[in-house]
Each structure stands twice: as structure tokens, then as C-alpha cells.
Amino acid sequence: MASANVSIKIGNLAKDPETRMSNNNKAITTFRIGVSDHFSDETQWFNIVCFDKLAEACARNLKKGRLVYVQGRDQIRSWKGDDGKWNNKHEIIATQVQFLTPKNAEPATQSYGSYGGGGNEDIPF
């Protein structure tokens, strides 16, 4: 039986992305996006993790409030805390990120400018 692990989200950044370097000197950028449900007026929050060149591009171009498209795979990390209890964290490991707010614009829902896959290009919506 075939299986798939694909997650696609469009949302706004909750705060500026955070970047750190791995042990092998590769960039790791993390950020959190809010995705609104227009039917229930609820917002769900997702933790996004990017690696290497994609992480560097996200660190340079994303800011709090910017609209972003993220495609990746779901991952749940588990660890034992200092208190002895097990903790879980749901993350999306990004394989593609498209910047939907122009870099020089105030954060809004304008929809063009992208990164990932084909580089910078206009999005037709």
C-alpha cells in the first residue's frame, strides 16, 4: 500500500523567523504561521522548519505578518524533559516556501513573489 506525507499551508508569520547553524554549518530556520479557518473564525498555528539554502532564503526575506505558502512533510518530535515527562512537538519540514508578500511591502495579503522550485516568479492569483 502506498503512503504519503504532504502538508500544504498558507498563512501569516507570527513573528520574525529564527535561524541557527547545525553542527555541519548548515542553516536551520524556524518560524510559526497562523492559518485562519474562514468558516469558524479560528486560527491554527503551525511550526515550520527549513534547512540549508531554503533556510537562508527564508531568514533573508520573511518577517512577522508576511503571507507565505509552505509545502513539506509532517514530523512529530518527542523528547524527555528535565522534569522526566515526555514532550511532543508537531512540525512541518518545509520542502518549498513561496513568499506571497513582496519583500519591500508592508505585511499584507498581496500575492506575488516566490521562492522554491522555480526561483522568483509571479504567481497568477
N, C-alpha and C positions, 0 to 999 in steps of 0.2 A: 504494500500500500504506500502510495506517495504521500509526502507530507510537505508542509510549507510553514515558514515563519517570517511573515512580512507584515510590517506595520507602516501605515501612512498617516501622517498628521499634518494639519495646517493650523498654526496658532501663533500667538504673540509671546515674545520672551518676557519672563517675569522679572529678570534683572540681567545685567551685563554678564556675558559668558566668563568662565574662569578657565585659565589654561595653566597646565603644569607640564613638566617633561618626564618621560618614562626613564627607566634605568638605561635603556639603549638610546637615549637622547632624541626620542620622537615626541612630538606634541600630542597632548591629550586635552581636548577642550570639552567642558561640560556646560550645559545650560538647561533651563527649565522652561517649558512652554505651556501656556494655557489654551485649551481648546474648548470653545463655547458650544453648548448644545442649544440651538435656537428654539427648540420646542419646549424645553423645560427651564431655560434661562440659568442653567448650571454650567460651571466651568470645571473641567477635569485637567489635572496637572500631570505632565509627563517629563521625566528626566531623560535628557538626550546626552549621549557620549559620542564624540568624534575623535578619530585618530589621524595622525600624520598630516598630509597636505590638506585634507578636508578640515582638520582641527585648526590649522594655521589660517585658512581662509575664513573660517567662522570667527576666530578670535579677532581678525582684522576688520571684518565687515558687519558683525552683529552687535546690537546694543539693545538695552531694555526697551520694550514696547514694539520692536520691529516684528513684522509679519514674516513667517518663514514656513516653507514646505519641507518636511522631513520624511525620508523613506529609510527604513532599516529593518533590523530584526529585534524582537523582544528578548530580553535576558533578565533573569532574576538572580541576584547575588545574595548569598547567605553567609553570615559570619557570626561568630560568638563574641559578644560584647564583654567589656570589663566586668560587668555585673553577672556574667555567666549565662545570660539569656541569648537565645538565637535571634538575630535580626535578618530581615529580608528587605531588599530594595529592587523595585522594578525599574528597568532602564531600557531605552531604545538605543541600540548601537547603530548609528547612522551610516548609511552607505551612500546617500545622496542628500544634499541640502540645497534648496533654492531660496535665494533671498528675494522676497516679494515686496519689500520696501526699498526704494532706491537709497543708496549709501548716503547721499547728500540731503535727503529729505527728512523731515521730522517723522518720528514713528507714526504710521498710519496704516490704512489698508490698501494702499496703492499696490498694483500687482504687475511689476516687471523687474527685470534684473535677476540673474540666477547664477548658481554655481553648482557644479556637479555634472557628471556626464559630459555634456557638450560645451561647458565653459559659459561665458556671458552671452546671453541671447535674450531677445524679447519673448515674453510669454503672451499668447494671444488672448488672454482674458483679463 
